[in-house]
Amino acid sequence: MKSKSTDFGYQKIAPEDKTRRVSEVFRSVASNYDLMNDLMSFGAHRFWKRQAVYLSGIKKGQSVLDVAGGTGDLSILFHRRVGKEGSVLVTDINSAMLQEGRNKFLDEGIISGIDFVQANAEVLPFVNNSFDCISIAFGLRNVTDKQKAISSMFEKLRYGGCLIILEFSKVKLSTLERLYDAFSFNVIPKIGKFVAKDEASYQYLVESIRMHPDQDTLKGMLETAGFSRVEYFNLAGGIVAIHRAYKL
Ligand SMILES: C[S@@+](CC[C@H](N)C(=O)[O-])C[C@H]1O[C@@H](n2cnc3c(N)ncnc32)[C@H](O)[C@@H]1O
């Protein structure tokens, strides 16, 4: 029987091919990933990530699972918040991205309170009900079965715990949307071409953003998985949104 298709940017492909294609994208961009983030967002991603960690309400001594954690930006911020008494587990499907993250932690002199595990967000290999906070930043839109990943994160969160999703979303102002589209489609793939020597991956990036569920659709998906008190916060006019949800 033929499997249902899924999106890979604007292309329709078999779900079993998406995970592999996404993996190729991030293997290719890993070494330039942080530089490209700064160039593409004019540094704004740093503020968005700080805001995500702030909204999590995470406290000293707590445990965090950073899903699709990549090069570890969010995890470093969480690590500073939970301190030595707490723990941060960075997980990502891609070993090249995790390796970049591990190097960044070492460069910062952080050697304890942090662990790295290669895993697929759809089937997180951890004990149920075990984390005070789970985060996924700019990761969910790359996952093949997003609802499955949301349910997997729900399972692993402890009761009372908080999920934070930081992701590109639907721009709320039409003028801003036109400017943003022009920049995304005309400039970002070119920056990718000249800096990361990889135009196709950045073309995928801008297309995948448009295919991602909008703020209210994602809120509905979180509620379907069992999350409570689901709300979202638009940043930069909705270019990015932070969803916060609790397991109660
Ligand atoms: C855009 S990067 C975000 C990295 C980091 N969280 C950040 O905010 O900079 C997306 C990450 O999602 C990871 N990813 C994609 N599909 C995944 C999956 N099914 N499970 C876990 N990680 C996945 C990629 O390997 C990549 O590291």
The ligand as a MOL file (V3000), in Angstrom:
LIG
                    3D

  0  0  0     0  0            999 V3000
M  V30 BEGIN CTAB
M  V30 COUNTS 27 29 0 0 0
M  V30 BEGIN ATOM
M  V30 1 C 16.5660 24.6790 12.9190 0
M  V30 2 S 17.4090 23.5220 13.9260 0 CHG=1
M  V30 3 C 17.0990 24.1310 15.5670 0
M  V30 4 C 18.2290 23.8810 16.5090 0
M  V30 5 C 18.1150 24.5710 17.8700 0
M  V30 6 N 16.9770 24.0770 18.6130 0
M  V30 7 C 18.0400 26.0590 17.7380 0
M  V30 8 O 17.0250 26.6350 18.1270 0
M  V30 9 O 18.9830 26.6720 17.2340 0 CHG=-1
M  V30 10 C 16.3490 22.1500 13.8050 0
M  V30 11 C 16.8740 20.9070 14.4810 0
M  V30 12 O 15.8560 19.9070 14.4760 0
M  V30 13 C 16.4970 18.6570 14.3520 0
M  V30 14 N 15.4930 17.6690 13.9550 0
M  V30 15 C 14.8710 17.5550 12.7700 0
M  V30 16 N 14.0170 16.5270 12.7870 0
M  V30 17 C 14.0990 15.9730 14.0290 0
M  V30 18 C 13.4560 14.8820 14.6670 0
M  V30 19 N 12.5450 14.1390 14.0300 0
M  V30 20 N 13.7820 14.6070 15.9350 0
M  V30 21 C 14.7110 15.3400 16.5920 0
M  V30 22 N 15.3620 16.3790 16.0350 0
M  V30 23 C 15.0500 16.7090 14.7780 0
M  V30 24 C 17.5700 18.9230 13.3230 0
M  V30 25 O 18.5500 17.9240 13.3090 0
M  V30 26 C 18.0710 20.2890 13.7710 0
M  V30 27 O 19.1470 20.1720 14.6670 0
M  V30 END ATOM
M  V30 BEGIN BOND
M  V30 1 1 1 2
M  V30 2 1 2 3
M  V30 3 1 2 10
M  V30 4 1 3 4
M  V30 5 1 4 5
M  V30 6 1 5 6
M  V30 7 1 5 7
M  V30 8 2 7 8
M  V30 9 1 7 9
M  V30 10 1 10 11
M  V30 11 1 11 12
M  V30 12 1 11 26
M  V30 13 1 12 13
M  V30 14 1 13 14
M  V30 15 1 13 24
M  V30 16 1 14 15
M  V30 17 1 14 23
M  V30 18 2 15 16
M  V30 19 1 16 17
M  V30 20 1 17 18
M  V30 21 2 17 23
M  V30 22 1 18 19
M  V30 23 2 18 20
M  V30 24 1 20 21
M  V30 25 2 21 22
M  V30 26 1 22 23
M  V30 27 1 24 25
M  V30 28 1 24 26
M  V30 29 1 26 27
M  V30 END BOND
M  V30 END CTAB
M  END
